[in-house]
Amino acid sequence: MNNNNMNAYKNIYILLLLFIIILLNSCSIIKTVPEGKYLLTKYKINVDNKNFNTDDLHYYVKPKPNRKILLFYSFHLRAYNFGERMYDPINRKTERSERRIERKKERKRTVDNKKEEKRRKRSFKRWLQETVGEPPVILDTLLVENTERQLKIYLNSIGFFNAEVSSKTDYYKKKKARVNYNIITNEAYTINKISYSIKEDPMLKAFIYANKNECLLKKGDNFNVDLIEDERDRITEMLKNRGYYDFSKKYIIFNIDTTIGNHQLDINIAIHQIKTNLVEFPDSVSFTNHKRSKIKNIYIYPEFKPIISDSIRHDTMRVIITDPAGKLPESTYYFLYTSDKLKIKPKTITQSIYIISDQHFKLIDIEQTQKSLAELGIFKYINIKFEKTPQDSLQQLSQVDFLDCKICLSRTKIGAINLETEGTNTGNDLGIAGNIIYSNKNLFRGGEIFKIKLSSAIEIQQTKEIITDEENIIPVLPFNTFTAGLQASVDIPRFLIPIKQERFPKYFKPKTNLMSGFNFERRPNYTRIIGNTTFGYRWKPSVKTQHIFNPAEINIIKISPDSTFEAKINDLSPGLRSSYRDHLITGLGYSFIASNQSDKKRNFNYLRANIKTAGNGLRIGNIIFNSAKTNKRYRIFDIMYAQFIKTDIDYRFYHTIRKNEKIVFRIATGFGFSYGNSFYLPFEEAFSIGGSNSIRAWQFRTLGPGSYSDDEKDNFDKSGDIIFETNLEYRFPIISVVEGALYIDAGNIWTLDSIEQFSGGQFKTDEFINEIAVGTGLGLRLNFGFFIIRLDSGIKIFDPSFPKGSRYVLNKVMLNNMNYNIGIGYPF
C-alpha cells in the first residue's frame, strides 16, 4: 500500500476518534436526571463469607447502573444526554405527514399509517437516544427491596436457609447514589445422606445403584436446587440409554428432610412406577414397572418424500453389517426405495447409523445417528422415529417392548455452481476475491464431496517502498497484488485405506481429503507460482478432540524476483538466499485440536498443536541411489528440496463476563529446525509475527528477529526459527452490531543461528526476555453474526529494535505513527 493511501486511512481514523472523544465529554452524566431523583452510579454486594462466590448474585440485582465501555466510561448515557440537547423535528415532521395524508385522501389513495408513523419518528436525535444511547438509570427503592427478596430466594436455593439480606443506599451531591447489598450467609445446610426408594422394580433399581458413583449430589456438599434438577436430568438420560424409551423425569421425586438438625439434611430420591387408570374400574388405578425397549426392525427410506403416501410400493434391500473384530453385534437394516437403483451406497448410510437391531434402545445412539447423517452433507431432511410393534396378551406381560425404527432421508441437491465474492486478509494484506465453484456432494455414490474452484483476487500489500499508481493492478486503486488459482478437492466420509471401515469405531467420524491446486501470484517485488497437493485423514474420537494427519504434503514454489529484489537477494548469504529461490517441500504433518466450547459453557479453552517434517523420504532415496549433489545439496528435477522439522502450539482461554462481553487470553510458541538438505526453513514455513492477527502495533513481517534494527530499510520480510507470542483482549459491546476492544500484545521471533543480515536476531537464553516486543491499542468491530469486519489501532510500548535503555517508546507515540489494521473476523 502506498504512503498516500495509508495516510488517508489514518486521517479518517483519527477524525473518527476525535469525534467520539468530543461526543463522550460534551455532556454531564446527570444532565437528564429529574429534580428530586438520583442517578444510580454503582452497586456493591458485600458478603461476610470470604469463600462465597458472588458471580451469580449479580443476575438478581435490579436496577443496574448504566452500561459502561472500557469498564468505567458511561458511553451510552452520555450519548443519550447529547441527543437530549439536539432539536427534535417531530412537530415539523408531523405537520408534513398530515399534509401528505390529506393529499392522498383527496386523490383516493391508500394511506399506510404505520409507514407514516415511522416517518414522523425518524430522526438522528431519536436514533442517537434510542439505538445508541441509554436513558439514565434512576434509583428505585421498590426495586431495591425486590432485589433483597430475590437474593434471599437465591440463597435459599443453594442451602443458605438462614441468610440475612439488607441494603444501604448512599446519596451524594450532584444527584448520584450508590447501593450496598449486605449479606450475612450464616451456616449453610449440607447433605448428610442420600438414599433411594424404588418399589418392586429390581431391574431399574440395579441400574440406579450401579450408577450411584455418577450422582451429582455428594455427602457434605451444600444443598443446591440446580444440582437436584441436573441430577434428575442425569438419571433420566442414563435410563434412556439403558433401554427405557418411555421413561421421563416426571417419575423422579426428591424428598428433602431438614429436621435432623446440625444444619444438615437428608435427600431421598424416589423413582415412581407408572400409574394407570383402570378401564373397568374408573376410580381405581394400577401401578406397573417401567419397561425396557428393544429395537426390532430398522427401516431406512433414502428417497423419502413427505408428500407421498406411506402406502406406495417400495423395493426392499436387506443389508447385514457385522463387526470383523467381533466387538459389536450383527445388525440388519432394510432399505426401502422406489427407483431402479439407490443413488447412495447403503454402506455409506449404515456407517453413519449407530442404532443396532435386536439391541436395547439408547438415546445417545439416536443423537449420534442424527448428527452423523447431517455431517454427510447430502441430506436436507433427516427424521428418526420409533413405533411400538403390536403385542399379544402374553407379550404384554413381559418386561420388554419392541420398537421399529424408521429413518427417513431426503437428499439435497447434489450438483451446484456458485459464484462468490469475499473479503480477504492474507498476512494483513486486505483485498477482494471472486470465486467460481462447482460442487458435487455424491461423486461416487458414497457421499464424496467434490469441489473445483477457480479463484482470483486483488490485494493491498503493505510495503515500505513507495508504490506508484502505474505499478498497481488497477492504476486508480491501491491494489498492488494479483493472485489467481485453480483448486480441486475430494472429501470422502471414510478412511481411504485397504481395511474394512467396520473395523473403525463409528464415532471416530473418519474422513479422507485429497486436494490439489495451482496458484499464480504477482507481488510488488516478485512473481510466484505455487503448486500443491495434500492427502490426509481427519477423525474425531470425541466431541472435544480432533486429529488431522496428512501423510503426503507436496508444495512446489517457483519465484521470479524483479531486478531490484534480485540484486538484494544476491547480497545475502548463500543459506539465506536459498529461502528466496525455487524449492520443493515434501513431507507429512499432524495436528491435534481440543476445545470444550459449548452453548452451556460461559468459559472455555482451545488448544491446537502441530508438527510437520519434510524432505526425509527424498533424502533417504538420494542416499540409497547415491544421487549426485549440486552445490552440496540434492535436487529433484533441478529444484532443491527442503528438509526440516517444525512444531508449534496455540492455547486460548475465553472468559465470558456477560453477553457479548469477553476477556480472551492467548499464548503461542513454536520451533523449527532445518538440517540435511536445507540451510534455513523455507520462507513459507518460517515463523513471522506482526499484523492484524498477531502483534498489532507492528505491520506483518516487520518485527524481529530478536533485537534486529531495520535501519537500512532493506524491505526483507522478517522471519525466524522460534516464535513466542501472547495476547490479552477485552471485548465489549457498544451499539447494535458495533463492538469495541482493548488489547495488549507481546512477542517476537528469533533465529537459531547468527545471521549477518539480521544482526541481533539469534535466540539467546539470557537476552530473549529483553527482546519481547509489547504493544497495545483499541479496536472497533462490525459484527454481523456471519461476518465480522475489524479495525484495530496499535501503539508500541516496548520496541526491542532500539538500543538497551531506550526500548520503552510509549512516550514517543503520536497519532500519526500508530499502526492500523483492518481484518476479517476476530484475531483469535
N, C-alpha and C positions, 0 to 999 in steps of 0.2 A: 504494500500500500504506500503511495507517495505521501510526502510530508503534508502537502496542502489538504488532502482528504483527511488525514489523521487529525490535523489541527482543527478542521471543520467539525469533526465529531467531538473533539474535546471542548470546543467553544459551546456547542449545543448542550453538552452535559453540564458544563459549568453554569450556564444560564439557567438550566433546569434546577440545579442545586440551589442557586441564589434565590430563585422564585419561591421554592419550597421553604427555605430558611426565613424569608421575609414573611411568608404566609403564617408560618408557625409562631413567629414572635410578634405579630401585629396586634394580637388580642389577648386580654386578660382572661384567665380561665373562669373567673366568677362574673364575667360581664352579663350573662343572661340568667343569673341566679336571682329569683324574685326576692323582694324585701321580706324579711322575717323567715326566710328559708336558708338552709345550709347545704353547701356542696359537699358530698361525701368524697373525701380525697384518699382515704385509706381505711382499711380494717385489719385487725390482727387477731389471731387465735392463740390464746395463752393456755397451755396445758401444764398442770403441775407434775405430770408423769413424763420424765425426760425420754423414756423409751417409747412413748406413744407416737406413731406416725400420723401426722395431721393432713397428709395429702388428700384423703377422701373427704375430710371435713369441709373443704372449700367449696365443694359441689353444692352444699346445702345453704351457703351464705347468700342472702338476698336482702337488700340490693348490693351489688358490687360497684366499686368506683369505675369511672370511665376507662376505657381501654387505653393502653399506653404502647408506644413503639419504643424500641431500644430499652425496654423495661422501666423507663422513667418519664417519657415525654407524652403528654396528652394531645397527640396529633389530631384525633378525631374531634375532640371537644373544641380545640382551637379553630379547626376548620368550620365547625358549626357556628361558633361565635363570629368568625369572619364573614360567613354568609348572612348573619343577622344584620350586619351593617350595610348590606347591599340593598339596592332598590328592588322591590317586588313588583313585577309588571302584571300581577294577577288582575287588577282592576281594568287596566288597559286591554288586556287580552280577553277579559270577559265581555267588554263592550264590542270588540271586534267579532267575537264568537256570536253574540246576539244578533248583530247586523248580518252575519253570514247565514245564520239560521233563518232569519226573516226573508232574505233574498231567495233562499232555497224553497221556502214555503210558498212564496209568491209564484215561483216557477214550477211549483208542484213536484219538487224533487224530494227524495228520501233524505231525512236528517239522521245522521249517525250520532246519537247523543253521547255514547261512550268515547268516540273519537274526538268530539268537541271538548269533552271534559278533560281528556289528556292534553289537548292543545292549550287549554286555559292554564293548566298546572305546569306546563313545560317551561322551565327557565333555568338558567345557570345557578341562580340562588337556591332553588329547590333541589337541584341535583347536588350542589355542594353540601346542603344541610341534610338531605335525606339519604343520599347514597354514600357520600364521603364522610360527612360529619356525624356527630352523635350528640344529642342534647345532654345537658348536664344531669348527672345523677343526684337527685335531691334526697337528703336524709329523710327516711320514713320510719318513725318509731314503731308503727304497727308491723312493718316488715321485719324490723329488728327483733321484735318479740316473737314473731313467727319463726325466725331463724333459730332462736333459742329452743323452741319446741322441736323443730326438725333435727337439730343437733342432739337433743335428748333422745329422740326416737332412734336416730342412727346409733348412738352409743349403746342403747338397749339392745340393738340388733347384733352387736359384737360383744356382748357379755357384760357390759358395764351397767348393770341394772340400777345401781345406786349413784350414778354420776350426777353431779350438780353443774348446771349451766347458768351463767349470768352474763350481763353485758354492762358496759360503762361507755358512755359517749362523752368525748372531749370536744368542746366547742372552742373555736379560735376566732380571732378577729378576721375581717375580710370574708365573712360568710363561709367558713370552712369548718368541717367536723370530721372526727375520726371515731371509729367504733372498736372497742376492745371486747372480744368474747372470751370470758374466763371460764375454764373447765376444770373442775376437780373430779377426777375419774373415780376415785375410791377403788376398792378392790374389785377386780373382775371375777365373774363366775367361770370356773374351769370345768372341763369334762372329767368326771370321776370314773364312769363306767359306760361301756357301750354294749347293749345286748340286742338280741333278735327274737322276734315272735313270728314263727312260720308254722301254721297249723296244718297237719296232715298232708304235707306236700314234701316227701323225702327227697325227690329229685331236685326241685328248686332249692330246697334247704341246703343240699350238698353243694350246689353251685355258689350260693351266697357265702357259706362258710369257707369254701375253697379260695374265695377271693377276699377274705377278711383283711389280709395284709395290704390290699389296694385301697382300703377305706380311707377317705379324705379326712375323716374325723379321728383325732388321736387323743388318747388319755393325757390329761394335763394341759391340753390346748384351751385357749379361750373359746367360749361359746360364740358361734358365728352363724347367723341366719343364711348368709350367702353360701357358706360351705355346706350347710344342710341341703340347700337346693342343688348344689353341684353334686353332692353325694347321691341325691335322688336321680339325677340325670345319669350318673355313672352306673348305678345299679341297673337302670332301665336299659342302657346301651349294652352293658355286659350280658344281660339276659337275652336281649335281641340277637346278640352274637352267639348265643348258645341254643338257638332254635325257637325261642319264644316269640313267634311272629306277632301274636295278638296282644302281647304284654304292653302296658303303658304305665307311666309314673303315677297315675291316679290310684294305683293299688298299693303304693308305698306311703305309710303314715309314720311320722316321727312323734313319739310321745316324750315330753320333757318333764322330769321331776326335779324341782328346785327345793324340795323340803328336807333334803338330807343334811343341810347345814354346812358351815365352814366354807361358804361361798363356792360350793361345788354342786354339780347337777348330774343326773343320770339320763342317758338317752337310750330309748328303746325304739328299734326300727322294726315296724310290723309290716309284713307282706300279706295283704288280704287276698282271700280266694275270690273267684268270680261269683258274683251274686246274680241269680236269675229268677225272675218271677215265673211261677208255675202256671201253665195254661189252664189246667184242670181246676186249680185252686188259686184264684187271683190274689187272695190275701196271704198266700204262703210263698216262701222263697226257698230256693235251694242254693247250696254252695258247692262249687266244683273246683278242682285243681286246675292250674294253668297247664295247657298242653303245649308240647313242643311240635314243631312243624318240619317236615322233610320235603325236599324238592323232588317231585316225581318226574315230570317231563319238562324239557326246556325247548320251547318253540321260538325260532328266530325268523322274523319277517324282514328280509333285507331289501324288499321293494315295497315297503308299507306305504299305503296311500289312505289317509283318513276318510276320504270321500267315497271309497269303495266299500261295499258291504262285506262283512265277515263271511257271508255265505258264498263268496266267489270261490271257484275251484282252484286249488293250489297243487302244484307238483311238490313232492316231498323228497328231500335228500337227508339221509341219516349219516352223521359224522361222529365217529367214536374217537376220543382223544385219550391216549394213555401216556403215563409218565415213564420214560425209559429207565429212570433211576428207581422207580417203584415207590417213591415217597408220597405220591398223590394218587387217590383212587381214580379209576376209569370214569369218564363222563361221556354221556351221549347227548348230542344236540340234533334237533330236527329243523332243517331249513325248509321253509315254505315259500315258494316263488311261483310266478306266473309266466315269466319269459322262457325262451328256449334254453338260455344259458345264463348262469349267475354272472353279474357284472363284477363281483368282488369275490376273490377266492375265499372259500369258507374258513380256511385256517387263519386267514388274516383277521377275521372276526372272532373266531374262538380264542385266539391268542390274547384278545382283549377282554375276554369274559372270565370272571373269577367264580361264577356260580357253577356248582358241580351237582349233577343229578345224583339222587339217592343219598344226599348228604343233608344235614340239618341246615335250616335257614340261618344265614349270617348277614346282619345288616351291613357290616364292613365290606362284604363281597359285592353287594349291590352298589354301594358308593364307589368302590374301585372300578367296577364294570362301567358305570355311567361316565366316570372321568376318563378312563382309558379309551372308550369308544369315541368320546368327544375329541380326544387328542389326536385321533387318526386324521381328523380334518376333512372327512369325506361324507359326513352325515350332518344334515341340518336339523333333523328331528330324531330324538332318542327317547324312548319311553319303555320303562321296565315295570311290569305289573304282575300281580300274582292272583290266582284264582284257586279257591279250595276245591279239591276234587270231591265228587259225591261219595258218601259213605253209607254202608248198610248199618243196621242196628248194632251188629256185633263190633264193627269198626269204630262206631261212635263211643263205645265203652273203653276203647284203648286210650293210651296216653299220648298218641301221636296223630297229628293231622297231616294230610298230604297236599302239597301245593303244585300247581302247574305254573311255570314261569313263561311269560310271553315278552319277548324283546322285539319291539317294533322300531325299524330303522328306515328313514327316508334319506336318500342320497342328495347331496348338494350338487350344484353344477360342477362338472368335472373340469372342463377346459375353459380358460378365460384369457383375454388380452386386456391389460390395464395400462393406462398412461398415468404417470406420476410426476409430480413436481415436488421438490423438497428443499429445505434449507440445509446446508452442510456446514460442518465445523470440524475441519481436519487440522489438528495441531494448531488451533486458534486461527486458522485461515478460513474465513467465512466465505460462503458462496451459495449459488443456487444450482440445482441439478434437475435434469429431466431424464426419466426412465421409461422404456417400453418393455413390459414384462409379459411373457407368455407363461402360463402355468397349467399343469395337468396334475390333478390330485389322485389319479389312479392309473399310472402309466402302464404297469404290467399286471393290472387287476389285483394288486396286492397292497393297495394303499400307498404306493410310492408317489411322492410329491416331486414332480419335475418342474424346474423353473429355468428359463433362459432370459437374461436381462441385458438389454442394450442401453448403455447409460452415457451421458455426457454432462460435464459441469464446468462452470467458470468460478474461480475463487479469487479472493483478495489476499495475496500473500504479503505479510508484513516483512519488510526488509530495510536494512539500514542504508541501502543505496537509494538515491532518488530515481524513481521510475517515471519516465515521460509518458504523456498520453499516447505517443506514437508506439510505445513499446507494449501498451496494454492490448488485451484481446479485442476489446471494443474501445476505440480511441476516446470516446467521450465519457466512458465509465472507468472506475478504478480497478477492474478485474484484470489481473496480470498472469493468471494461471489457468490453463485449459487442460481438462482430463477427458478421456473417452475410453470406454471399455466394453467388453463382452464377457458375460459370465454365465456358466451353465452349472446347475446343481441338481442332485437327486437325493432326496431324504427318504430312507427306507425304514419302515417301522419294525425292524428286527435286526439281529446281528447277521451280517453277511459273512458267514464262516461255514465250513463244511461240518457243522454239528447241528443236530436236530434242535429246533427252537424250544421244544418241550423240556429240554434239559435245563433251561434257564428259568428261574422264578419269574412269573408274570409281572410281579410288582416292580421288577427292575425297569420295566418300560424301555427296552433296548431300542436303539436307533443307529443306523449306519448312514453316514453322509459322505457323498462324493462330490467334489466341487473343482471346477477348472475355469480359469479366467485369463484374460489378456487386457492390459491397461496401457494406455499411452498418456504421458504427462508432459506438458510444456510449461516450464517454470522460468522465472527471470534469468537464472544463471545456467540452466541446463535443460536438456530433454531426456526423459527417462522412459524406457519400455520395460514392463514387468509382466512376466508370465508366471502363473502359479497354479498348482494342483494340490489338493488335500484329500486324503482318505482317512476317515476316522469313525469312532464309535462314541455314543453317549448313553448313559444309563443312570437311573435314579433308584438307589437301594432304599431310600426313604423319602418322605415329603420334604425333609430339611436338607438333604445332601444330593449332590450330583457329581458324576465323574465324566470327564471328557478325555479320550485317548486317541491321538492321531498317530498311527504307526508310519504314515508317509506324508511328509510335507515337502514340497518342491517349489522353490522360487528361483527364477532366472531374472537377473536385473542387468539391463544394458543402459549405460549412462553416456550421454553425449554432451559434454560441457561446452559453453561458448568460449571464445578465445581468451577473454579476460579471466574467467574462472579457471580455465585450463592452465594459464600461467601461474595462478595462485596454487593450484594443486601440485604443479611441478616443483614448487619451492618447499613442499612438505617432505618429511622423512619418508623413506620407501614404505615403511609399515603403515603410516597414517594415510599415505597416498593410495594404498590399496583399498581403503574404505570407499573411495570415490571412483573406483574402476568397476568394469563389468565383473560380476561374480555370480556364483551359483550356491544356493543353500538347499541342502537335502538333509532331512533328519526326522525326528519324531518329537512329540510333545504330549504332556499330560497336565490336566488341570483338575483341581478339586474345589468344589464350591459348596459352602454351607451357609444356611440362613434360617433363622427361626421366626421370620416375619409372618404374621397372620393378622386377620381382621380384628381379633380379640386382644392382641398384644399392643400396649402403648409403647413399650421399648423393645427393640430387637437388635440382633447382631448380624453382621455379614462378613464372611471370610472367603477369600479366594487365594489359592496357592497354585503357582505354575512352575513347571520345569521343562526345559527344552534342550535338546542336544542335536548337533548337526555334524555331518562330514565323516563320522566314524566308519560307516559302511564303505564309503568310497575309499577311505584311507586304507582299510584292510584289503580291499580289492587291488589297489595300487601296489601294496607291498607283496601280495601273493603273486601278482603277474609281473612284478619287478618293472613297473612303469617308469618311464623317464621323467625327470623334473625339468622345469623351466624356471630359471632364476630361483632355484632352491624350493620350488613349490610345484605340486602336482596340478595338472589341469585336465578338464574334461571338455572336449570339443573346443580347445584353446581358451577356455574360461576357467579361471581359478575358483575352486570351491572353498567354502568357509568351513572351519572346524572349531566348535566351541561348545560350552555348556553354560546354561543361563537359568537362574531361578529367581522368583520374586513372590512376595506375599503382600496381600492388601486386606486390612481389617478395618471395619467401620461399626460404629455404635450409634444408634438413633434413639434419642430420648424425647418423647412427646410431652410437652408441658400442658398444652391444651390443643384443641382442634386447630390445624394449620400453623401451630407454633412448636418448633422443634429446636433441639440442640444436637448437632451431628459432629461426631469426632471420627477422625480417620488417621491411620498410621500405615505407611507402606515402606517396604525396603526391598532391595534386590541386589543380586550379584551375578556378574558374568565373567567368564574366563575363556580366552581364546588360546589355542595350542595347536601343535602339529602343523597343519597347512595354513594357518592364519596368524598374522601379526596382531591384529586387533579384531574386536567384534565388528561385524558388518554394520554399516550405517543404520540400516533398518532395524537391527536388533539391539543396538547400543541404547543405554538409558538416556533420556533427556528430561528436562524439567522446565517449569515456567508455563505461562499461558492460562487460558480460561478454566482449565480443569486441574490446575496444579498450583504453583506459587504465583498468584495473580498480580503481584507487584512487578513481575518481570514478564517480558514477552517470551513466547515459546522458543526454546533452544537458545536463549541469550544468557542464562545463568550458569556459572561454573565454567569448567570443573574446578572445585576447590576454591582457592583464592585468586584464580587467574583473572587478570585485569585486561580487558579488551581495549587497550588504549589506541591501538593502531587500526581499529575498526576493520578487521580482516574479513568480516562478513561470513565466517565459517559458522555453521550451526554447531552448537556445543553439545557434546555427548560424552558419556563415561561408562565405566565398567561397574560402578557401585552407585546406588541411589538410596537416599533416605528422605522421607517426606512425611509431614504430619500437618493436619488441618483441624481447626475448630470453627464451626459456623453456627450462628444463631439465626434461625429463620422465623419471620413473623409476618402476619397478615397486615395489610394497610387498608385497601378498599377493594371490594369486589375481586377481580382477577389479579390485582396488583399486590405483590408481596415484596418484602424487604429482607435484607440480610446484613449481618455484621460478622466479620470473619477475621481470623489471623492464620497465616500460613507460615510454615518453616520447612527448610530442607536444602539439599544440594546434591550434586553428583561429583564423583571423583574418578580418576583413572588408577589402575593398578600399578602401572609403570610411569616413570618420569618421561614426559614428552616435551621436547624442546618448544614446540609451538604453543603448548599450554602450560607455561611455567606456573608452578604453584598448584597444579591440578592433581598431583598424586596424593592418594589417601595415606595419611599418617595418623597413628593412634593417638599421638599427643597433640595433634593440631586440629583434627576434624571438628571437634566441638566448637572451636572458634571460627569455623568456616561454614556454619549453618546459617543460611540467609533467613531473614524474618521479614514478613510483610503483612500489612493489614488493609482493611478497606470496607466499603459499603457496596451493596448491590441492590438492584431492582429487578423483579421478575414478573413477567406476564404469564400467569398460569391458566391456560385454557383447558386444563384437565388432560387432554390427549396431546397437548403441545405446549412447551414452555420456552419462552424467549427470555434470555438473561443478559443483563448489563451490569458488569462489576467494575468498580474503580479501585485500584490498588496503589498503596504508597509503601515505599521501602522504609523499614525501621533499622535493620542491620544488614549492611552490604559487605560481604567478605572480600569483594574485589578491591576495597580501599585498604590502605596500609593499616597495620595494627595501631589502635588508639584513635583511629578516625572512622571506624566502621559503623558507629551509631549515627545515622543520617536523617533521623526524623526531623530534626530542627532545620534541615536544608530543603524540606519538601515544599513545593509550590504547586498550586492547582494545575499549572500548565506542564508540569513534568510528572503528573500521575499517569499510571498505566491503565488503559481502558480495554476491557474485554467484552466482546459480545459472544454469547454462547447459546447453544440449543440444549435444553434440558438442564437438570441440576448438575453441578460439577461432580458430585458423588452421592 
